[in-house]
Amino acid sequence: MATVSIRLDDQEKSQLETLVSNMGLNLSTFFQIYAKRVLHDRKIPFEITALDDPFYSPCNIKQLDKATQQAKNGQVIRKTMAELEAMENA
């Protein structure tokens, strides 16, 4: 048998312990059941999705294209932190 260590927020750990205890389990058994289910189904038993990458937002692509053109033209590109933050929030 191998040992696996994980880190959980103290409050989340406590809540999870209470929940699985009400099911007649302890955390070790809970994670063993979860692992066996993943191995059996060959998938995580719930959907995991990623948010759209803000790097590829239309606003950022426009700014990247503009900066690329300026670089090709030999122009020095200078941005203040406020300008960068404004670009991020646009």
Secondary structure, DSSP 8 states (H G I E B T S, - for coil): ---------HHHHHHHHHHHHHTT--HHHHHHHHHHHHHHHTS-SS-------GGGSHHHHHHHHHHHHHHHTT------HHHHHHHHH-
